[in-house]
Amino acid sequence: MRTSMKLKLAGALLAGLVMAGANAANVKVTPLGGQEGEFCRQDRALIFEDPNGTRILYDAGRTVAGADDPRLGKIDIILVSHMHGDHVGNAHNKAPNSGTCDKPDTSVSAVPNSNTVNIALAKKAKIVTGSEMPPFFAGKLKANGGDPKNSILTRFGGSVKIGGVTIATVPAIHSNGLDPAYIGGDLGKHMEEAGIAGYVGEATGYVLQFSNGLVAYLSGDTGITAAQDRVVRGYYKATLAVMNIGDGFSTGPKEAAYVINDLVKPASVIASHANEVATKGGKVLPGTKTETFMKAVKVPVHIPLSGKMMEFDGGGVCKAGC
């Protein structure tokens, strides 16, 4: 083989290794929604995978088809922004892609445990939450033969580091009542009859600091807060945001755009929790809240199409899958 050819092959190999190394340093984000390749009404769940292999499931909700969902793989940590059924998972799909984008088949009940608890038990994952939620999850884990110590607290202003990922909670302005169905028995029955929910403290958002330097803000269900400016941007300096835009129950698309443009100011944002059929054939539908949000935001907006992995570098820039 000629020397020039050998040099070209060596150069190509080196370039390939450099590219592989660069990709390996990215945080991978995979939506687990109701329909493959779409962004649907009930979609909440995202898996974040650190370059070191730590895998985090955020708001499993109803579209993760239970602990046996083949899309899950290894899960080390589960985050729950608050206890409403579409986030903690009071029910879930029978199987991936069951039902339709508009009407998913969430006919499998997960009470009194929740989809979150059932997944944590099966995966031996840690549930990291703030506020007053950890004792609830600890009790459920213990009642089902799991380790209550796998329910871990991180309150506003503090953080925990698990698997090389630092996790902090930040304020989210939203209700956070515990459905009496999770409590059961006479107490749960009487609470349901009275129309009251259990107290588990404030709802939360999260800030995740990954080993490649990426800082991601997960808004949860929230309105506009001063903390999005002073804490999420000012202190943590988030470069990627996952922003709920569903309106009525959380920030609407225009309010969410204000949060991104004027408060958090990340390098890019993933739209979430739109409460609508946002796409068809993977394309954003005209007239949707998702389109309104995309048009109003000044940074790249990435749509969480179920099963389509996105990769982000340490600066919050999407490097693949967007």
JOVENLIN-V435106 format. One record per residue. N is the residue number from 1. RES is the residue in one letter. NEAR is the number of other C-alpha atoms within 8 Angstrom. Layout:
# JOVENLIN-V435106
n=N res=RES near=NEAR
n=N res=RES near=NEAR
This chain:
# JOVENLIN-V435106
n=1 res=M near=4
n=2 res=R near=5
n=3 res=T near=6
n=4 res=S near=6
n=5 res=M near=8
n=6 res=K near=9
n=7 res=L near=8
n=8 res=K near=8
n=9 res=L near=8
n=10 res=A near=8
n=11 res=G near=8
n=12 res=A near=8
n=13 res=L near=8
n=14 res=L near=8
n=15 res=A near=8
n=16 res=G near=8
n=17 res=L near=8
n=18 res=V near=8
n=19 res=M near=8
n=20 res=A near=8
n=21 res=G near=8
n=22 res=A near=8
n=23 res=N near=9
n=24 res=A near=7
n=25 res=A near=9
n=26 res=N near=14
n=27 res=V near=15
n=28 res=K near=13
n=29 res=V near=12
n=30 res=T near=13
n=31 res=P near=14
n=32 res=L near=14
n=33 res=G near=17
n=34 res=G near=19
n=35 res=Q near=13
n=36 res=E near=9
n=37 res=G near=10
n=38 res=E near=16
n=39 res=F near=17
n=40 res=C near=16
n=41 res=R near=12
n=42 res=Q near=13
n=43 res=D near=16
n=44 res=R near=16
n=45 res=A near=14
n=46 res=L near=12
n=47 res=I near=13
n=48 res=F near=12
n=49 res=E near=12
n=50 res=D near=14
n=51 res=P near=12
n=52 res=N near=7
n=53 res=G near=6
n=54 res=T near=12
n=55 res=R near=12
n=56 res=I near=12
n=57 res=L near=13
n=58 res=Y near=12
n=59 res=D near=14
n=60 res=A near=17
n=61 res=G near=18
n=62 res=R near=18
n=63 res=T near=16
n=64 res=V near=15
n=65 res=A near=12
n=66 res=G near=11
n=67 res=A near=12
n=68 res=D near=6
n=69 res=D near=10
n=70 res=P near=5
n=71 res=R near=5
n=72 res=L near=8
n=73 res=G near=5
n=74 res=K near=6
n=75 res=I near=13
n=76 res=D near=11
n=77 res=I near=11
n=78 res=I near=16
n=79 res=L near=11
n=80 res=V near=14
n=81 res=S near=13
n=82 res=H near=11
n=83 res=M near=12
n=84 res=H near=12
n=85 res=G near=10
n=86 res=D near=10
n=87 res=H near=14
n=88 res=V near=16
n=89 res=G near=15
n=90 res=N near=15
n=91 res=A near=15
n=92 res=H near=18
n=93 res=N near=18
n=94 res=K near=11
n=95 res=A near=7
n=96 res=P near=11
n=97 res=N near=10
n=98 res=S near=11
n=99 res=G near=7
n=100 res=T near=10
n=101 res=C near=12
n=102 res=D near=8
n=103 res=K near=6
n=104 res=P near=12
n=105 res=D near=10
n=106 res=T near=11
n=107 res=S near=8
n=108 res=V near=8
n=109 res=S near=8
n=110 res=A near=12
n=111 res=V near=10
n=112 res=P near=9
n=113 res=N near=10
n=114 res=S near=13
n=115 res=N near=18
n=116 res=T near=14
n=117 res=V near=11
n=118 res=N near=12
n=119 res=I near=11
n=120 res=A near=13
n=121 res=L near=11
n=122 res=A near=8
n=123 res=K near=10
n=124 res=K near=9
n=125 res=A near=13
n=126 res=K near=11
n=127 res=I near=14
n=128 res=V near=13
n=129 res=T near=15
n=130 res=G near=12
n=131 res=S near=14
n=132 res=E near=10
n=133 res=M near=10
n=134 res=P near=14
n=135 res=P near=8
n=136 res=F near=9
n=137 res=F near=12
n=138 res=A near=13
n=139 res=G near=9
n=140 res=K near=11
n=141 res=L near=15
n=142 res=K near=10
n=143 res=A near=7
n=144 res=N near=7
n=145 res=G near=6
n=146 res=G near=9
n=147 res=D near=8
n=148 res=P near=11
n=149 res=K near=6
n=150 res=N near=10
n=151 res=S near=14
n=152 res=I near=10
n=153 res=L near=9
n=154 res=T near=14
n=155 res=R near=11
n=156 res=F near=10
n=157 res=G near=7
n=158 res=G near=8
n=159 res=S near=10
n=160 res=V near=8
n=161 res=K near=8
n=162 res=I near=7
n=163 res=G near=5
n=164 res=G near=9
n=165 res=V near=12
n=166 res=T near=11
n=167 res=I near=13
n=168 res=A near=14
n=169 res=T near=16
n=170 res=V near=13
n=171 res=P near=11
n=172 res=A near=14
n=173 res=I near=12
n=174 res=H near=11
n=175 res=S near=6
n=176 res=N near=12
n=177 res=G near=10
n=178 res=L near=11
n=179 res=D near=10
n=180 res=P near=14
n=181 res=A near=10
n=182 res=Y near=11
n=183 res=I near=9
n=184 res=G near=10
n=185 res=G near=6
n=186 res=D near=6
n=187 res=L near=9
n=188 res=G near=12
n=189 res=K near=11
n=190 res=H near=8
n=191 res=M near=11
n=192 res=E near=11
n=193 res=E near=7
n=194 res=A near=6
n=195 res=G near=6
n=196 res=I near=8
n=197 res=A near=10
n=198 res=G near=8
n=199 res=Y near=8
n=200 res=V near=11
n=201 res=G near=8
n=202 res=E near=13
n=203 res=A near=16
n=204 res=T near=16
n=205 res=G near=14
n=206 res=Y near=13
n=207 res=V near=15
n=208 res=L near=12
n=209 res=Q near=11
n=210 res=F near=12
n=211 res=S near=10
n=212 res=N near=11
n=213 res=G near=9
n=214 res=L near=17
n=215 res=V near=16
n=216 res=A near=13
n=217 res=Y near=14
n=218 res=L near=10
n=219 res=S near=13
n=220 res=G near=13
n=221 res=D near=15
n=222 res=T near=13
n=223 res=G near=10
n=224 res=I near=10
n=225 res=T near=10
n=226 res=A near=7
n=227 res=A near=9
n=228 res=Q near=12
n=229 res=D near=12
n=230 res=R near=9
n=231 res=V near=11
n=232 res=V near=15
n=233 res=R near=14
n=234 res=G near=8
n=235 res=Y near=7
n=236 res=Y near=9
n=237 res=K near=9
n=238 res=A near=15
n=239 res=T near=14
n=240 res=L near=16
n=241 res=A near=15
n=242 res=V near=12
n=243 res=M near=13
n=244 res=N near=16
n=245 res=I near=16
n=246 res=G near=15
n=247 res=D near=9
n=248 res=G near=6
n=249 res=F near=8
n=250 res=S near=12
n=251 res=T near=16
n=252 res=G near=12
n=253 res=P near=13
n=254 res=K near=10
n=255 res=E near=10
n=256 res=A near=14
n=257 res=A near=11
n=258 res=Y near=10
n=259 res=V near=12
n=260 res=I near=13
n=261 res=N near=11
n=262 res=D near=8
n=263 res=L near=10
n=264 res=V near=14
n=265 res=K near=11
n=266 res=P near=13
n=267 res=A near=11
n=268 res=S near=14
n=269 res=V near=14
n=270 res=I near=12
n=271 res=A near=14
n=272 res=S near=13
n=273 res=H near=12
n=274 res=A near=15
n=275 res=N near=9
n=276 res=E near=11
n=277 res=V near=10
n=278 res=A near=14
n=279 res=T near=11
n=280 res=K near=9
n=281 res=G near=6
n=282 res=G near=9
n=283 res=K near=6
n=284 res=V near=10
n=285 res=L near=9
n=286 res=P near=5
n=287 res=G near=6
n=288 res=T near=10
n=289 res=K near=13
n=290 res=T near=12
n=291 res=E near=11
n=292 res=T near=11
n=293 res=F near=13
n=294 res=M near=8
n=295 res=K near=6
n=296 res=A near=8
n=297 res=V near=12
n=298 res=K near=5
n=299 res=V near=9
n=300 res=P near=8
n=301 res=V near=10
n=302 res=H near=9
n=303 res=I near=9
n=304 res=P near=12
n=305 res=L near=12
n=306 res=S near=14
n=307 res=G near=10
n=308 res=K near=10
n=309 res=M near=10
n=310 res=M near=12
n=311 res=E near=14
n=312 res=F near=15
n=313 res=D near=14
n=314 res=G near=11
n=315 res=G near=11
n=316 res=G near=14
n=317 res=V near=10
n=318 res=C near=11
n=319 res=K near=11
n=320 res=A near=8
n=321 res=G near=8
n=322 res=C near=8
